[in-house]
Amino acid sequence: MQLMNQQSSHLYQGKARDASLEGYLEMKMGDFVKGMRNGSARNLHPILISAVERPLITSALRETQGNQIQAAQLLGLNRNTLRKKIVDLHIPLKRTRAKATRTA
């Protein structure tokens, strides 16, 4: 973890390229927060959390072919919590099932 934080600080200072997700997010969110601070924006926490949470949940659902139980397990969430977040974040559900071949 300490190495990741060192890499992130180097990335933020522009001294080295950091391939970690944490470093990338730190850089992008830093730019976003700086831009919002220059405006009149408030309550950045819920804005940023939903901006990260929505694609994370969408990716987990895509990975599990829309299976909410498996997606919840992957994310470490209760299925009901995941369902609430899906509704609150207006995430469209597309369950893709493998088509069963019918034999006559």
PLY file of the C-alpha trace (Angstrom):
ply
format ascii 1.0
element vertex 104
property float x
property float y
property float z
element edge 103
property int vertex1
property int vertex2
end_header
0.00 0.00 0.00
2.83 2.35 0.82
4.37 1.68 -2.60
1.02 2.49 -4.24
0.82 5.79 -2.33
4.39 6.63 -3.38
3.53 5.87 -7.00
0.37 7.99 -6.75
2.32 10.95 -5.37
4.83 10.64 -8.22
2.00 10.54 -10.76
0.32 13.54 -9.25
3.60 15.47 -9.35
4.14 14.33 -12.93
7.43 12.60 -12.14
6.43 9.08 -13.14
3.65 7.22 -14.88
1.47 5.23 -12.47
-0.58 2.35 -13.81
-2.59 1.84 -10.62
-6.29 2.58 -10.48
-5.79 4.55 -7.27
-3.22 6.80 -8.91
-5.39 7.39 -11.95
-8.43 8.22 -9.82
-6.39 10.52 -7.59
-5.19 12.46 -10.61
-8.62 12.69 -12.28
-10.48 13.53 -9.07
-7.86 16.10 -8.16
-8.48 17.87 -11.44
-12.24 17.62 -10.94
-12.14 18.95 -7.37
-9.83 21.79 -8.39
-12.23 22.76 -11.18
-15.26 22.55 -8.90
-13.53 24.59 -6.19
-13.09 27.44 -8.67
-16.87 27.36 -9.24
-19.60 27.44 -6.66
-20.08 23.68 -6.30
-20.76 22.15 -2.91
-21.33 18.60 -1.65
-18.71 17.02 -3.89
-18.66 13.76 -1.94
-22.02 12.40 -3.16
-21.28 13.60 -6.70
-17.94 11.79 -6.82
-19.22 8.66 -5.08
-22.03 8.23 -7.60
-19.62 8.97 -10.47
-17.41 6.08 -9.33
-20.14 3.78 -8.04
-22.27 3.77 -11.18
-19.61 2.43 -13.58
-18.35 0.01 -10.92
-21.80 -1.53 -10.44
-22.42 -1.52 -14.20
-19.14 -3.37 -14.77
-19.95 -5.94 -12.07
-23.39 -6.54 -13.60
-21.87 -6.90 -17.06
-19.26 -9.34 -15.73
-21.98 -11.48 -14.10
-24.33 -11.24 -17.13
-26.84 -9.27 -15.06
-26.97 -11.70 -12.13
-27.51 -9.40 -9.16
-26.66 -12.01 -6.54
-23.30 -12.72 -8.17
-22.65 -9.01 -8.75
-23.41 -8.26 -5.10
-20.98 -10.99 -4.01
-18.33 -9.65 -6.39
-18.76 -6.14 -4.97
-19.00 -7.31 -1.36
-22.50 -5.90 -0.98
-25.78 -7.30 0.24
-28.10 -8.04 -2.70
-30.74 -5.65 -1.34
-28.13 -2.89 -1.02
-27.05 -3.51 -4.60
-30.68 -3.40 -5.76
-31.21 -0.05 -3.98
-28.09 1.39 -5.58
-29.22 0.16 -9.01
-32.51 2.00 -8.56
-30.97 5.14 -7.00
-28.29 5.43 -9.69
-30.74 4.64 -12.53
-28.68 1.72 -13.82
-30.50 -0.15 -16.59
-30.74 -3.89 -16.09
-30.13 -6.18 -19.02
-30.01 -9.80 -17.98
-28.35 -11.83 -20.69
-29.04 -15.51 -20.50
-27.45 -18.15 -22.62
-30.11 -19.43 -24.99
-30.86 -23.04 -24.33
-30.84 -25.18 -27.40
-34.09 -27.00 -27.86
-34.03 -30.55 -29.03
-37.06 -32.01 -30.68
0 1
1 2
2 3
3 4
4 5
5 6
6 7
7 8
8 9
9 10
10 11
11 12
12 13
13 14
14 15
15 16
16 17
17 18
18 19
19 20
20 21
21 22
22 23
23 24
24 25
25 26
26 27
27 28
28 29
29 30
30 31
31 32
32 33
33 34
34 35
35 36
36 37
37 38
38 39
39 40
40 41
41 42
42 43
43 44
44 45
45 46
46 47
47 48
48 49
49 50
50 51
51 52
52 53
53 54
54 55
55 56
56 57
57 58
58 59
59 60
60 61
61 62
62 63
63 64
64 65
65 66
66 67
67 68
68 69
69 70
70 71
71 72
72 73
73 74
74 75
75 76
76 77
77 78
78 79
79 80
80 81
81 82
82 83
83 84
84 85
85 86
86 87
87 88
88 89
89 90
90 91
91 92
92 93
93 94
94 95
95 96
96 97
97 98
98 99
99 100
100 101
101 102
102 103
